[in-house]
Amino acid sequence: PEGVRLVKAGAQRWLVVNAPAEKVWPVVREFWIDQGFAVRVENPQIGVMETEWIDSDVIKKDESGNYLDRLDKWLDKLSGLADKKKFRTRLDRGQEPDTTEIYMTHRSVVA
């Protein structure tokens, strides 16, 4: 999108947004909510937002309307091996005036 660019340094990538962190924060928060995640940790002063753990067994449909991996997910639940995910987003003031750098990390566990 306009005003957003991807920056890469080695294996690390982050977004640089042409807006101050105060304006980017609510957009990032709404993004996580729209994705089905509850925001568990919010600290705008240090720029950290973390989602709640969510089960990966949200059943998705393919283009044909068929459920993907339904049997595998059912068996995982039966065996107690439920996959869970959470995300941590960090917003830093950019090196350029009125820009924000967005970093995201992902954690996944089998519980």
N, CA, C and O of each residue as an XYZ file, in Angstrom:
444
protein
N       0.817     -1.210      0.000
C       0.000      0.000      0.000
C       0.863      1.277      0.000
O       2.034      1.257      0.377
N       0.270      2.333     -0.415
C       0.976      3.610     -0.439
C       1.336      4.024      0.989
O       0.522      3.898      1.904
N       2.548      4.513      1.166
C       2.991      4.954      2.478
C       3.536      3.849      3.360
O       3.840      4.078      4.531
N       3.663      2.636      2.800
C       4.196      1.495      3.550
C       5.248      0.815      2.681
O       5.026      0.565      1.497
N       6.391      0.520      3.286
C       7.412     -0.206      2.532
C       8.040     -1.293      3.407
O       8.120     -1.163      4.629
N       8.475     -2.352      2.756
C       9.128     -3.468      3.427
C      10.636     -3.244      3.370
O      11.192     -2.984      2.303
N      11.294     -3.347      4.524
C      12.739     -3.190      4.616
C      13.320     -4.541      5.011
O      12.725     -5.279      5.796
N      14.480     -4.854      4.463
C      15.098     -6.153      4.711
C      16.559     -5.964      5.087
O      17.280     -5.193      4.454
N      16.986     -6.676      6.123
C      18.390     -6.722      6.514
C      18.694     -8.158      6.904
O      18.322     -8.600      7.991
N      19.358     -8.878      6.035
C      19.613    -10.297      6.278
C      18.293    -11.053      6.275
O      17.505    -10.937      5.336
N      18.056    -11.828      7.327
C      16.818    -12.599      7.433
C      15.697    -11.801      8.090
O      14.559    -12.266      8.150
N      16.004    -10.620      8.576
C      14.994     -9.814      9.271
C      14.298     -8.875      8.288
O      14.925     -8.291      7.405
N      12.990     -8.748      8.468
C      12.188     -7.845      7.653
C      11.262     -7.065      8.567
O      10.821     -7.577      9.597
N      10.970     -5.838      8.196
C      10.028     -5.024      8.949
C       9.382     -4.021      8.018
O       9.863     -3.768      6.913
N       8.294     -3.463      8.482
C       7.578     -2.448      7.706
C       7.946     -1.066      8.202
O       8.155     -0.858      9.397
N       8.024     -0.128      7.282
C       8.166      1.279      7.627
C       6.929      1.975      7.088
O       6.643      1.929      5.892
N       6.202      2.620      7.990
C       4.948      3.278      7.642
C       5.152      4.786      7.743
O       5.744      5.278      8.704
N       4.661      5.510      6.750
C       4.770      6.966      6.743
C       3.674      7.588      7.600
O       2.769      8.251      7.092
N       3.770      7.365      8.896
C       2.830      7.938      9.862
C       3.456      7.794     11.246
O       4.240      6.875     11.479
N       3.115      8.696     12.164
C       3.656      8.574     13.518
C       3.042      7.376     14.246
O       1.940      6.934     13.920
N       3.770      6.860     15.234
C       3.340      5.672     15.978
C       1.950      5.843     16.586
O       1.190      4.877     16.659
N       1.609      7.050     17.021
C       0.299      7.283     17.643
C      -0.855      7.011     16.672
O      -1.946      6.629     17.095
N      -0.616      7.205     15.385
C      -1.662      6.935     14.386
C      -1.637      5.485     13.907
O      -2.663      4.948     13.490
N      -0.475      4.859     13.968
C      -0.340      3.477     13.499
C      -0.877      2.496     14.536
O      -1.442      1.463     14.176
N      -0.707      2.807     15.816
C      -1.098      1.904     16.906
C      -2.535      1.389     16.779
O      -2.734      0.174     16.792
N      -3.549      2.264     16.658
C      -4.918      1.746     16.573
C      -5.183      0.914     15.316
O      -6.039      0.029     15.330
N      -4.466      1.188     14.246
C      -4.630      0.407     13.014
C      -4.102     -1.010     13.216
O      -4.729     -1.980     12.789
N      -2.947     -1.125     13.869
C      -2.373     -2.451     14.150
C      -3.278     -3.219     15.109
O      -3.508     -4.415     14.928
N      -3.779     -2.544     16.110
C      -4.683     -3.191     17.077
C      -5.928     -3.723     16.376
O      -6.344     -4.855     16.623
N      -6.511     -2.929     15.523
C      -7.710     -3.348     14.776
C      -7.402     -4.512     13.840
O      -8.241     -5.392     13.642
N      -6.201     -4.518     13.264
C      -5.783     -5.623     12.401
C      -5.848     -6.948     13.152
O      -6.409     -7.922     12.650
N      -5.267     -6.986     14.370
C      -5.267     -8.237     15.131
C      -6.675     -8.662     15.498
O      -6.998     -9.847     15.426
N      -7.509     -7.732     15.885
C      -8.896     -8.061     16.228
C      -9.631     -8.603     15.004
O     -10.378     -9.576     15.109
N      -9.423     -7.977     13.846
C     -10.052     -8.450     12.610
C      -9.589     -9.854     12.236
O     -10.327    -10.598     11.590
N      -8.369    -10.223     12.638
C      -7.846    -11.563     12.354
C      -8.347    -12.605     13.350
O      -8.035    -13.788     13.216
N      -9.121    -12.175     14.348
C      -9.675    -13.114     15.318
C      -8.869    -13.243     16.590
O      -9.158    -14.111     17.413
N      -7.866    -12.405     16.773
C      -7.033    -12.455     17.967
C      -7.487    -11.412     18.981
O      -7.830    -10.289     18.611
N      -7.489    -11.778     20.240
C      -7.697    -10.799     21.309
C      -6.332    -10.214     21.637
O      -5.330    -10.928     21.669
N      -6.301     -8.909     21.878
C      -5.050     -8.265     22.262
C      -4.917     -8.392     23.770
O      -5.746     -7.879     24.521
N      -3.863     -9.083     24.211
C      -3.675     -9.374     25.632
C      -2.794     -8.335     26.322
O      -3.067     -7.945     27.457
N      -1.749     -7.892     25.647
C      -0.814     -6.922     26.213
C      -0.781     -5.705     25.300
O      -0.634     -5.827     24.084
N      -0.918     -4.539     25.898
C      -0.828     -3.282     25.153
C      -0.041     -2.288     25.976
O      -0.440     -1.937     27.086
N       1.069     -1.837     25.441
C       1.840     -0.819     26.113
C       2.372      0.165     25.070
O       3.488      0.007     24.576
N       1.573      1.178     24.740
C       2.000      2.130     23.714
C       3.273      2.893     24.086
O       4.010      3.330     23.201
N       3.539      3.058     25.384
C       4.732      3.802     25.795
C       6.017      3.111     25.324
O       6.973      3.774     24.922
N       6.030      1.778     25.376
C       7.211      1.060     24.905
C       6.980      0.441     23.525
O       7.889     -0.154     22.947
N       5.752      0.585     22.998
C       5.447      0.135     21.649
C       5.244     -1.349     21.483
O       5.541     -1.888     20.418
N       4.743     -2.037     22.508
C       4.562     -3.491     22.437
C       3.083     -3.853     22.528
O       2.349     -3.361     23.386
N       2.677     -4.721     21.622
C       1.316     -5.261     21.601
C       1.441     -6.769     21.401
O       2.182     -7.225     20.530
N       0.719     -7.537     22.206
C       0.808     -8.992     22.120
C      -0.597     -9.574     22.108
O      -1.466     -9.142     22.866
N      -0.813    -10.560     21.239
C      -2.119    -11.199     21.167
C      -2.229    -12.306     22.203
O      -1.230    -12.750     22.769
N      -3.435    -12.733     22.434
C      -3.701    -13.899     23.273
C      -3.370    -15.137     22.444
O      -3.371    -15.081     21.215
N      -3.088    -16.248     23.111
C      -2.914    -17.515     22.402
C      -4.230    -17.863     21.732
O      -5.294    -17.662     22.318
N      -4.174    -18.379     20.519
C      -5.372    -18.808     19.808
C      -5.110    -20.197     19.233
O      -4.011    -20.491     18.764
N      -6.129    -21.040     19.275
C      -6.006    -22.372     18.696
C      -5.928    -22.252     17.183
O      -6.640    -21.456     16.570
N      -5.060    -23.045     16.596
C      -4.910    -23.039     15.138
C      -5.968    -23.893     14.458
O      -5.954    -24.047     13.237
N      -6.875    -24.443     15.235
C      -7.871    -25.336     14.637
C      -9.057    -24.578     14.061
O     -10.126    -25.150     13.848
N      -8.864    -23.297     13.814
C      -9.908    -22.556     13.129
C     -10.001    -23.184     11.747
O      -9.052    -23.144     10.964
N     -11.146    -23.754     11.467
C     -11.288    -24.514     10.226
C     -11.422    -23.542      9.063
O     -12.266    -22.646      9.074
N     -10.576    -23.733      8.066
C     -10.588    -22.885      6.885
C     -11.113    -23.685      5.710
O     -10.947    -24.903      5.649
N     -11.749    -22.991      4.778
C     -12.253    -23.643      3.573
C     -11.369    -23.283      2.393
O     -10.827    -22.180      2.312
N     -11.232    -24.248      1.466
C     -10.495    -23.954      0.243
C     -11.448    -23.328     -0.775
O     -12.603    -23.044     -0.455
N     -10.964    -23.115     -2.000
C     -11.778    -22.465     -3.035
C     -13.051    -23.237     -3.357
O     -14.043    -22.636     -3.769
N     -13.043    -24.554     -3.177
C     -14.203    -25.395     -3.478
C     -15.204    -25.443     -2.342
O     -16.273    -26.037     -2.483
N     -14.868    -24.820     -1.207
C     -15.756    -24.872     -0.056
C     -15.530    -26.092      0.814
O     -16.286    -26.329      1.756
N     -14.490    -26.877      0.511
C     -14.174    -28.063      1.302
C     -13.350    -27.670      2.509
O     -12.521    -26.762      2.439
N     -13.578    -28.351      3.608
C     -12.795    -28.086      4.812
C     -11.400    -28.659      4.669
O     -11.229    -29.793      4.220
N     -10.401    -27.872      5.053
C      -9.013    -28.300      4.958
C      -8.575    -28.946      6.265
O      -8.858    -28.428      7.345
N      -7.900    -30.052      6.169
C      -7.278    -30.716      7.326
C      -8.253    -30.979      8.467
O      -7.842    -30.991      9.627
N      -9.504    -31.185      8.176
C     -10.496    -31.379      9.227
C     -10.204    -32.621     10.056
O     -10.265    -32.579     11.285
N      -9.885    -33.732      9.386
C      -9.599    -34.979     10.104
C      -8.346    -34.821     10.962
O      -8.326    -35.234     12.121
N      -7.297    -34.219     10.388
C      -6.058    -34.017     11.151
C      -6.311    -33.175     12.394
O      -5.802    -33.483     13.472
N      -7.086    -32.127     12.248
C      -7.361    -31.247     13.387
C      -8.195    -31.974     14.440
O      -7.972    -31.809     15.639
N      -9.155    -32.777     13.985
C      -9.981    -33.537     14.922
C      -9.118    -34.530     15.689
O      -9.269    -34.678     16.902
N      -8.202    -35.221     14.980
C      -7.314    -36.179     15.638
C      -6.378    -35.479     16.619
O      -6.116    -36.000     17.703
N      -5.866    -34.288     16.244
C      -5.011    -33.529     17.148
C      -5.752    -33.178     18.426
O      -5.192    -33.280     19.517
N      -7.013    -32.764     18.298
C      -7.805    -32.429     19.483
C      -8.017    -33.672     20.340
O      -7.931    -33.615     21.566
N      -8.294    -34.786     19.686
C      -8.539    -36.026     20.394
C      -7.295    -36.464     21.163
O      -7.400    -36.977     22.277
N      -6.133    -36.264     20.578
C      -4.888    -36.676     21.228
C      -4.366    -35.627     22.199
O      -3.400    -35.874     22.921
N      -4.993    -34.468     22.221
C      -4.543    -33.401     23.112
C      -3.408    -32.574     22.529
O      -2.806    -31.773     23.243
N      -3.105    -32.748     21.260
C      -2.022    -32.006     20.622
C      -2.579    -30.806     19.848
O      -2.499    -30.761     18.620
N      -3.125    -29.867     20.554
C      -3.686    -28.686     19.908
C      -2.585    -27.666     19.652
O      -1.807    -27.343     20.550
N      -2.523    -27.166     18.432
C      -1.537    -26.159     18.047
C      -2.071    -24.782     18.415
O      -3.212    -24.449     18.095
N      -1.249    -23.983     19.088
C      -1.646    -22.637     19.492
C      -0.633    -21.634     18.956
O       0.552    -21.938     18.812
N      -1.127    -20.425     18.661
C      -0.276    -19.380     18.116
C      -0.543    -18.060     18.826
O      -1.639    -17.817     19.332
N       0.484    -17.213     18.853
C       0.323    -15.845     19.321
C       1.344    -14.981     18.611
O       2.347    -15.473     18.095
N       1.076    -13.691     18.591
C       1.939    -12.753     17.893
C       2.287    -11.591     18.808
O       1.499    -11.183     19.662
N       3.485    -11.074     18.605
C       3.939     -9.900     19.332
C       4.342     -8.867     18.282
O       5.100     -9.161     17.357
N       3.830     -7.674     18.442
C       4.123     -6.594     17.505
C       4.819     -5.481     18.271
O       4.394     -5.093     19.359
N       5.888     -4.979     17.687
C       6.603     -3.854     18.294
C       6.614     -2.696     17.313
O       6.969     -2.864     16.147
N       6.227     -1.531     17.785
C       6.252     -0.324     16.975
C       7.348      0.586     17.507
O       7.359      0.938     18.687
N       8.259      0.958     16.639
C       9.338      1.879     16.990
C       9.219      3.127     16.136
O       8.802      3.061     14.980
N       9.582      4.248     16.700
C       9.648      5.465     15.900
C      10.730      5.263     14.853
O      11.822      4.786     15.160
N      10.421      5.629     13.611
C      11.356      5.426     12.518
C      12.533      6.384     12.553
O      12.524      7.375     13.282
N      13.540      6.076     11.761
C      14.706      6.941     11.663
C      14.363      8.242     10.954
O      14.965      9.282     11.225
N      13.402      8.183     10.054
C      12.937      9.378      9.355
C      11.794      9.995     10.167
O      11.046      9.271     10.824
N      11.652     11.319     10.130
C      10.563     11.961     10.892
C       9.190     11.444     10.465
O       8.955     11.170      9.287
N       8.287     11.314     11.440
C       6.902     10.878     11.212
C       6.790      9.535     10.510
O       5.886      9.329      9.700
N       7.706      8.619     10.816
C       7.589      7.247     10.328
C       7.601      6.297     11.523
O       8.097      6.627     12.600
N       7.043      5.112     11.302
C       6.999      4.077     12.329
C       7.508      2.779     11.729
O       7.132      2.411     10.617
N       8.370      2.084     12.472
C       8.842      0.766     12.062
C       8.035     -0.279     12.820
O       7.876     -0.189     14.038
N       7.526     -1.271     12.093
C       6.699     -2.319     12.695
C       7.427     -3.654     12.573
O       7.777     -4.099     11.480
N       7.646     -4.281     13.734
C       8.299     -5.592     13.808
C       7.291     -6.574     14.392
O       6.529     -6.223     15.293
N       7.284     -7.804     13.882
C       6.348     -8.803     14.374
C       7.094    -10.116     14.590
O       7.916    -10.522     13.769
N       6.792    -10.769     15.706
C       7.302    -12.111     15.951
C       6.120    -13.030     16.202
O       5.042    -12.595     16.607
N       6.347    -14.302     15.951
C       5.283    -15.311     16.028
C       5.768    -16.447     16.914
O       6.909    -16.895     16.807
N       4.894    -16.897     17.777
C       5.201    -18.069     18.606
C       4.124    -19.109     18.362
O       2.943    -18.787     18.224
N       4.548    -20.345     18.312
C       3.612    -21.449     18.109
C       4.020    -22.593     19.013
O       5.205    -22.906     19.129
N       3.044    -23.220     19.657
C       3.318    -24.366     20.508
C       2.276    -25.451     20.265
O       1.153    -25.185     19.836
N       2.677    -26.649     20.545
C       1.743    -27.768     20.540
C       1.512    -28.115     21.986
O       2.427    -28.553     22.683
N       0.282    -27.918     22.443
C      -0.044    -28.124     23.855
C      -0.625    -29.507     24.070
O      -0.962    -29.867     25.197
